[in-house]
Amino acid sequence: MSTVQEIAFSFDYSAKRLLAFSEELSDNQNVKEQLDRRTKLRTLCETRWSSRADSLFTFLNAFPVVVSSLDALKDDRDDKAAQYVNAILKFDFMIALVVAEHLLSATEARIVVQRLDNERTDPNVWTALFEKAVKVGEEFEIPPSTPRRAGRQMHRQNHPINDPSEYWRVSLYLVFLDHLVTEITSRVIKNEGRFSAEYLIPSKLQALTDQTTNSIFETFHVDLGDRQAFDDEVARWKIRWDMVDGQRPQKLLETLNATNKDLYPNIYSILTVLLTMPVSSASSERSFSAMRRIKSYLRATMGDERLSNLSILHIHRARSVNITDIIDKFSVKKNRRFNFV
């Protein structure tokens, strides 16, 4: 994926390369129809699943245009374009591109896991993907091949398989597929019970069943009190909103603002926890941008510990810090010439 990202950035941030891509795209009507009104490559976001899938889809369908654009730029003495052409005109890149685009195209967690489990045992799916990669390679006279096997392999497994189709199925397709299933299960499906608390929103209360109530309590029991008190609170919560004739809150924040913390402490706690759950992995993006601001040219020699501490202070700057406590802890760490307290 790093190669796709580099090429997308090179076209996106260079007017000359973008013009070459646009000219080649206007001459290729088949690719233009497949891109569905896209006029350039999509950059690949490191933290968003949907962005990766869209970027790989665009790159795969625009592959002939990308190659012809890079060839034109290479003839115009663009050294980077020559490197990119050599990197993508390999069968291992093509098969990886086809597999990644296919596996990342689905977006619903449970459906993705079920679909991937089914495709793992379906030989027709892999056959179709391999034939698709072979078809892409035929246009540029690149036959299916396998990497050479070394006596002692350090960076990848040495599969004793001569058939290219079977080799890439074992070394790439199954490995990537199993990795996706594991990550989706651990990150999304295991935390799915937390989102059942959305049925406490007044506009969704009619769908709140006893089974859902049990699921909510089991998920948030650490932050709640007695089970009977929680059930009574939910019953009062339903009655309260049944008596409201006007428009009911439809969002979590609106519901939290309309919740009396003293009358409904358990529901207030649940809504507060649910609101703090991130809807995406933006925390990593926030750390990237924070590091660019903190580790500037003048601070390039700072150590990892100092960088980590400064990043925490910068990212969580909204939290109040008690200066007196910090001075007290700092003063007792070791003997100093000056008295801080």
C-alpha positions as CSV (number, residue, x, y, z in Angstrom):
1,M,0.0,0.0,0.0
2,S,2.9,2.4,0.5
3,T,3.7,2.3,-3.2
4,V,0.0,3.2,-4.0
5,Q,0.2,6.0,-1.5
6,E,3.5,7.4,-2.9
7,I,2.2,7.4,-6.4
8,A,-1.1,9.0,-5.5
9,F,0.7,11.8,-3.6
10,S,3.2,12.3,-6.4
11,F,0.3,13.0,-8.8
12,D,-1.7,15.0,-6.3
13,Y,1.0,17.4,-5.3
14,S,2.6,18.0,-8.7
15,A,0.8,20.0,-11.4
16,K,2.9,18.6,-14.1
17,R,2.2,14.9,-13.2
18,L,-1.5,15.7,-12.6
19,L,-1.7,17.2,-16.1
20,A,-0.1,14.1,-17.6
21,F,-2.6,11.9,-15.8
22,S,-5.5,14.0,-16.9
23,E,-4.4,13.9,-20.6
24,E,-3.9,10.2,-20.5
25,L,-7.3,9.7,-18.8
26,S,-9.1,11.8,-21.5
27,D,-7.7,9.5,-24.2
28,N,-8.8,6.3,-22.5
29,Q,-12.6,6.1,-22.6
30,N,-12.8,2.7,-21.0
31,V,-10.9,3.7,-17.8
32,K,-12.8,7.0,-17.7
33,E,-16.1,5.1,-17.5
34,Q,-14.8,2.7,-14.8
35,L,-13.7,5.6,-12.6
36,D,-17.2,7.0,-12.5
37,R,-16.4,10.7,-12.7
38,R,-13.2,10.5,-10.7
39,T,-10.6,12.8,-12.3
40,K,-7.5,11.8,-10.3
41,L,-6.1,9.2,-8.0
42,R,-7.3,9.1,-4.4
43,T,-4.7,9.4,-1.7
44,L,-4.7,6.5,0.8
45,C,-5.5,7.3,4.4
46,E,-3.5,5.2,6.9
47,T,-6.3,5.1,9.5
48,R,-9.6,5.0,7.6
49,W,-10.9,1.7,6.1
50,S,-13.2,3.2,3.6
51,S,-10.5,5.6,2.3
52,R,-8.2,2.7,1.7
53,A,-10.8,0.8,-0.3
54,D,-11.7,3.8,-2.4
55,S,-8.0,4.6,-3.1
56,L,-7.2,1.0,-4.1
57,F,-10.4,0.8,-6.3
58,T,-9.4,4.0,-8.1
59,F,-5.8,2.9,-8.6
60,L,-6.7,-0.6,-9.9
61,N,-9.2,0.7,-12.4
62,A,-6.9,3.5,-13.5
63,F,-3.9,1.2,-13.7
64,P,-3.4,1.5,-17.5
65,V,-3.6,5.3,-17.3
66,V,-1.2,5.4,-14.4
67,V,1.4,3.3,-16.3
68,S,1.1,5.4,-19.5
69,S,1.3,8.6,-17.5
70,L,4.4,7.4,-15.7
71,D,6.0,6.3,-19.0
72,A,5.4,9.7,-20.5
73,L,6.9,11.4,-17.5
74,K,9.8,9.0,-17.6
75,D,10.5,10.0,-21.2
76,D,10.5,13.6,-19.9
77,R,13.4,12.8,-17.6
78,D,11.3,12.3,-14.4
79,D,13.5,10.0,-12.3
80,K,10.7,9.3,-9.8
81,A,8.4,8.2,-12.5
82,A,10.9,5.7,-13.7
83,Q,11.2,4.2,-10.2
84,Y,7.4,4.0,-9.9
85,V,7.0,2.2,-13.2
86,N,9.6,-0.4,-12.2
87,A,7.8,-0.9,-8.8
88,I,4.3,-1.4,-10.2
89,L,5.1,-3.5,-13.3
90,K,5.7,-6.6,-11.3
91,F,3.3,-9.5,-10.8
92,D,3.7,-9.5,-7.0
93,F,2.4,-5.9,-6.9
94,M,-0.5,-6.6,-9.2
95,I,-1.7,-9.6,-7.2
96,A,-1.4,-7.8,-4.0
97,L,-3.4,-4.8,-5.4
98,V,-6.2,-7.0,-6.6
99,V,-6.5,-9.0,-3.3
100,A,-6.3,-5.9,-1.1
101,E,-8.9,-4.0,-3.2
102,H,-11.3,-7.0,-3.0
103,L,-11.0,-7.7,0.7
104,L,-11.2,-4.0,1.8
105,S,-14.3,-3.3,-0.4
106,A,-16.9,-4.4,2.3
107,T,-17.6,-2.1,5.2
108,E,-20.1,-3.7,7.7
109,A,-18.2,-5.6,10.4
110,R,-20.3,-8.8,10.9
111,I,-21.0,-9.1,7.2
112,V,-17.3,-8.7,6.4
113,V,-16.3,-11.4,8.8
114,Q,-19.0,-13.8,7.5
115,R,-18.1,-13.0,3.9
116,L,-14.4,-13.5,4.5
117,D,-15.0,-16.8,6.3
118,N,-17.1,-18.0,3.3
119,E,-14.6,-16.8,0.7
120,R,-11.7,-18.5,2.6
121,T,-13.1,-21.9,1.7
122,D,-14.4,-21.0,-1.7
123,P,-11.8,-21.8,-4.4
124,N,-13.8,-19.9,-7.1
125,V,-13.2,-16.6,-5.3
126,W,-9.4,-17.0,-5.4
127,T,-9.5,-18.2,-8.9
128,A,-11.4,-15.1,-10.1
129,L,-9.0,-12.8,-8.2
130,F,-5.9,-14.5,-9.6
131,E,-7.3,-14.4,-13.2
132,K,-8.0,-10.7,-12.7
133,A,-4.4,-10.1,-11.7
134,V,-3.2,-12.2,-14.7
135,K,-5.4,-10.1,-17.0
136,V,-3.9,-6.9,-15.7
137,G,-0.4,-8.3,-16.2
138,E,-1.1,-9.5,-19.8
139,E,-1.6,-6.0,-21.0
140,F,2.0,-5.2,-20.0
141,E,3.4,-8.7,-20.9
142,I,4.0,-9.6,-17.2
143,P,3.4,-13.4,-16.7
144,P,2.5,-14.9,-13.3
145,S,5.6,-15.7,-11.3
146,T,6.8,-16.4,-7.8
147,P,9.7,-14.9,-5.9
148,R,12.9,-16.9,-5.8
149,R,13.4,-19.1,-2.8
150,A,16.5,-18.6,-0.6
151,G,18.1,-21.3,1.5
152,R,17.5,-19.2,4.6
153,Q,14.7,-16.6,4.3
154,M,14.8,-13.7,6.7
155,H,11.9,-11.4,5.7
156,R,9.2,-13.8,4.5
157,Q,8.2,-17.5,4.6
158,N,9.7,-19.9,2.1
159,H,6.7,-21.8,0.7
160,P,7.9,-24.8,-1.3
161,I,5.2,-24.3,-4.0
162,N,6.0,-23.9,-7.7
163,D,2.5,-23.1,-9.0
164,P,2.1,-19.2,-8.9
165,S,-1.6,-19.4,-8.2
166,E,-1.2,-21.7,-5.2
167,Y,1.8,-19.8,-4.0
168,W,0.1,-16.4,-3.8
169,R,-3.0,-18.0,-2.3
170,V,-1.0,-19.4,0.6
171,S,1.5,-16.6,1.1
172,L,-0.7,-13.5,0.4
173,Y,-4.4,-14.2,0.1
174,L,-5.0,-16.4,3.2
175,V,-2.6,-14.4,5.4
176,F,-4.2,-11.1,4.6
177,L,-7.7,-12.5,4.9
178,D,-7.0,-14.1,8.4
179,H,-5.4,-10.8,9.5
180,L,-8.5,-8.8,8.6
181,V,-10.9,-11.3,10.3
182,T,-8.8,-11.1,13.5
183,E,-8.6,-7.3,13.6
184,I,-12.3,-6.8,12.9
185,T,-13.3,-9.3,15.5
186,S,-11.0,-7.8,18.2
187,R,-11.6,-4.1,17.5
188,V,-15.2,-4.0,16.4
189,I,-17.4,-7.0,17.1
190,K,-16.1,-7.6,20.7
191,N,-17.1,-4.0,21.5
192,E,-20.4,-4.1,19.7
193,G,-22.4,-4.6,22.9
194,R,-21.5,-1.0,24.0
195,F,-23.5,0.4,21.2
196,S,-26.7,-1.3,22.3
197,A,-26.9,1.7,24.8
198,E,-28.1,3.8,21.9
199,Y,-31.6,2.3,22.5
200,L,-31.7,4.6,25.6
201,I,-32.1,7.6,23.2
202,P,-35.7,8.7,23.6
203,S,-36.4,8.4,19.8
204,K,-35.3,4.7,19.9
205,L,-36.9,3.7,23.2
206,Q,-39.7,1.8,21.5
207,A,-37.1,-0.7,20.3
208,L,-35.6,-1.2,23.8
209,T,-36.4,-4.8,24.8
210,D,-35.6,-6.8,27.9
211,Q,-32.8,-8.6,26.1
212,T,-31.3,-5.3,25.0
213,T,-31.6,-4.0,28.6
214,N,-29.7,-7.1,29.9
215,S,-27.0,-6.5,27.3
216,I,-26.6,-2.9,28.3
217,F,-26.3,-3.8,32.0
218,E,-23.8,-6.6,31.3
219,T,-21.7,-4.3,29.2
220,F,-21.7,-1.3,31.6
221,H,-22.0,-3.1,34.9
222,V,-18.7,-1.8,36.2
223,D,-20.0,1.8,36.0
224,L,-23.4,1.0,37.3
225,G,-24.9,0.2,40.7
226,D,-27.5,-2.5,41.7
227,R,-29.2,-4.4,38.9
228,Q,-32.7,-3.8,40.4
229,A,-32.0,-0.1,40.7
230,F,-31.0,0.0,37.0
231,D,-34.1,-1.8,35.9
232,D,-36.3,0.6,37.9
233,E,-34.4,3.5,36.4
234,V,-35.0,2.2,32.9
235,A,-38.7,1.7,33.6
236,R,-39.0,5.3,34.9
237,W,-37.0,6.5,31.9
238,K,-39.5,5.0,29.5
239,I,-42.5,6.4,31.3
240,R,-40.9,9.9,31.4
241,W,-40.5,10.0,27.6
242,D,-43.9,8.4,26.9
243,M,-45.4,11.5,28.6
244,V,-43.6,13.9,26.3
245,D,-45.8,15.0,23.4
246,G,-43.2,17.2,21.6
247,Q,-40.1,16.2,19.7
248,R,-37.8,13.8,21.5
249,P,-34.0,13.9,21.5
250,Q,-32.5,12.0,18.6
251,K,-28.8,12.3,19.4
252,L,-26.6,11.2,22.2
253,L,-25.5,14.7,23.2
254,E,-29.1,15.9,23.2
255,T,-30.1,13.0,25.4
256,L,-27.3,13.6,27.8
257,N,-28.2,17.3,28.2
258,A,-31.8,16.4,28.8
259,T,-30.9,13.8,31.5
260,N,-31.1,14.7,35.2
261,K,-27.9,13.3,36.7
262,D,-29.5,12.9,40.2
263,L,-32.7,11.2,39.0
264,Y,-31.1,8.9,36.4
265,P,-27.5,8.4,37.5
266,N,-27.0,5.0,35.8
267,I,-28.4,6.2,32.4
268,Y,-26.3,9.4,32.7
269,S,-23.2,7.3,33.3
270,I,-23.9,5.1,30.3
271,L,-24.5,8.0,28.0
272,T,-21.3,9.7,29.2
273,V,-19.2,6.5,28.5
274,L,-20.8,6.0,25.1
275,L,-20.1,9.6,24.1
276,T,-16.4,9.2,24.9
277,M,-16.1,6.2,22.5
278,P,-14.3,7.3,19.3
279,V,-16.3,6.8,16.1
280,S,-13.0,6.2,14.1
281,S,-9.3,5.9,14.7
282,A,-8.7,9.7,14.6
283,S,-6.5,9.5,17.7
284,S,-3.6,8.3,15.7
285,E,-4.0,11.1,13.2
286,R,-4.1,13.6,16.1
287,S,-0.8,12.2,17.3
288,F,0.7,12.5,13.8
289,S,-0.2,16.2,13.6
290,A,0.9,16.8,17.2
291,M,4.3,15.3,16.5
292,R,4.8,17.6,13.5
293,R,4.2,20.6,15.8
294,I,6.3,19.3,18.7
295,K,9.3,17.7,17.1
296,S,10.3,20.7,14.9
297,Y,13.7,21.3,13.3
298,L,15.0,22.9,16.5
299,R,13.9,20.0,18.7
300,A,15.1,17.2,16.4
301,T,17.6,15.9,19.0
302,M,15.1,15.3,21.8
303,G,14.8,11.7,23.2
304,D,11.8,9.4,22.9
305,E,10.7,9.9,26.5
306,R,10.6,13.7,26.3
307,L,8.8,13.5,23.0
308,S,6.2,11.2,24.4
309,N,5.7,13.3,27.5
310,L,5.4,16.5,25.5
311,S,2.9,14.8,23.1
312,I,0.7,13.8,26.0
313,L,0.7,17.3,27.4
314,H,-0.1,18.8,24.0
315,I,-2.8,16.4,23.0
316,H,-4.6,16.5,26.4
317,R,-4.0,20.2,26.9
318,A,-7.7,20.6,27.8
319,R,-7.1,18.8,31.1
320,S,-6.2,21.1,34.0
321,V,-2.8,20.5,35.6
322,N,-2.0,21.4,39.3
323,I,1.3,23.1,39.2
324,T,1.8,22.8,43.0
325,D,1.5,19.0,42.8
326,I,4.0,18.9,40.0
327,I,6.5,21.0,41.9
328,D,6.1,18.8,45.0
329,K,6.8,15.6,43.1
330,F,9.7,17.2,41.2
331,S,11.3,18.5,44.4
332,V,11.4,15.1,46.2
333,K,12.9,13.1,43.3
334,K,16.5,13.8,44.3
335,N,18.6,16.3,46.2
336,R,18.9,19.7,44.6
337,R,20.7,22.9,45.3
338,F,17.6,24.9,45.3
339,N,14.6,24.5,47.5
340,F,11.3,24.3,45.5
341,V,9.1,24.0,48.6
